[in-house]
């Protein structure tokens, strides 16, 4: 599988996001686009929007924000090593994601540990704390 780096090469945004491995399935990529979590060249887009090398993409997904420049398009989804050649992340995006990851590591959200309804044991502890 050889990615195309030609200036006239185009691909639908949902397929490109899937091929570049930002989403596990193409339908998840399409859903993210529909919900407005993807912008191309600063504009909200639809799934039918075609991207080409040189376009700037902003993706908000998985509690992260990527700002990318498209380098090429792939005819099909391939290995991660090929997918990483399809884009280049901006330096400011890379530093912002690293800072956010560090912040999440140091400041754990208390609600992230809760899973579902409290158990009987949890309710007893809550009642103890209330007095």
C-alpha positions in Angstrom: 0.0 0.0 0.0 1.6 3.3 -1.1 0.1 6.5 0.2 -0.3 9.2 -2.4 1.5 12.5 -1.8 0.5 14.2 -5.0 -1.2 17.6 -4.7 -4.3 16.5 -6.6 -4.9 13.4 -4.5 -8.1 13.7 -2.5 -10.0 11.5 0.0 -13.1 11.9 2.1 -12.4 13.2 5.6 -14.1 10.3 7.4 -12.0 7.7 5.4 -8.8 9.7 5.9 -9.3 9.9 9.7 -9.9 6.1 9.7 -6.8 5.4 7.4 -4.7 7.7 9.6 -5.8 5.6 12.6 -7.4 8.4 14.7 -10.5 6.2 15.0 -10.9 2.4 15.1 -13.8 2.3 12.6 -14.9 4.5 9.7 -18.3 4.9 11.3 -16.7 6.3 14.5 -14.8 8.8 12.3 -18.0 9.8 10.5 -19.8 10.3 13.9 -17.0 12.6 15.1 -17.3 14.6 11.9 -21.1 14.8 12.3 -20.8 16.0 15.9 -18.5 18.9 14.9 -15.4 17.5 16.4 -13.4 17.8 13.2 -12.5 21.0 11.3 -10.7 21.3 8.0 -8.9 24.6 7.4 -10.7 26.2 10.3 -14.2 25.3 9.0 -16.6 22.7 10.3 -17.1 20.0 7.7 -19.3 17.1 6.6 -18.2 13.5 5.9 -18.2 14.1 2.2 -15.6 16.9 2.5 -12.4 15.8 0.7 -9.0 16.5 2.1 -5.8 16.9 0.1 -2.2 17.4 1.0 -1.6 20.8 2.6 -5.0 20.9 4.4 -5.0 21.7 8.1 -7.2 19.5 10.3 -8.2 20.0 13.9 -9.6 16.9 15.7 -11.1 16.8 19.2 -11.4 13.1 20.2 -10.4 10.8 23.1 -10.0 13.8 25.5 -7.3 15.2 23.2 -7.0 17.8 20.5 -4.7 17.3 17.5 -3.8 20.0 14.9 -2.4 18.4 11.8 -1.3 19.1 8.3 -2.2 16.5 5.7 0.8 15.1 3.9 -0.9 12.4 1.8 -3.9 10.1 1.4 -4.0 6.3 1.5 -6.1 4.1 -0.8 -6.9 1.8 2.2 -6.2 1.5 5.9 -2.8 0.0 6.5 -0.2 -0.4 9.2 0.4 2.3 11.8 3.9 3.0 10.4 2.2 4.0 7.0 -0.6 5.9 8.8 1.9 8.1 10.6 3.3 9.3 7.2 -0.1 10.7 6.2 0.1 13.7 8.5 2.4 16.0 10.4 1.3 17.3 13.8 2.1 20.9 14.5 4.6 21.7 17.2 2.2 23.7 19.3 -0.3 20.8 19.2 2.3 18.4 20.3 3.4 20.5 23.3 -0.2 21.2 24.3 -1.1 17.5 24.2 2.0 16.7 26.3 1.1 19.4 28.9 -2.5 18.1 29.0 -1.3 14.5 29.5 0.9 15.6 32.4 -1.9 17.6 34.0 -4.2 14.5 33.8 -1.5 12.3 35.3 -1.0 14.7 38.2 -4.6 15.7 38.9 -6.8 12.6 38.7 -10.5 13.4 38.3 -12.3 11.9 41.3 -15.4 11.0 39.2 -13.2 8.9 36.9 -12.9 6.2 39.6 -16.7 5.9 40.0 -18.3 3.2 38.0 -22.1 2.9 38.0 -24.2 3.0 41.0 -22.7 2.8 44.5 -22.6 -0.7 46.1 -24.0 -1.5 49.5 -20.6 -1.0 50.9 -20.2 2.4 49.2 -23.6 3.5 50.5 -22.6 2.6 54.1 -19.4 4.6 53.7 -21.3 7.6 52.4 -23.7 7.4 55.3 -20.8 7.2 57.7 -19.3 10.4 56.2 -22.6 12.2 56.4 -22.7 11.6 60.1 
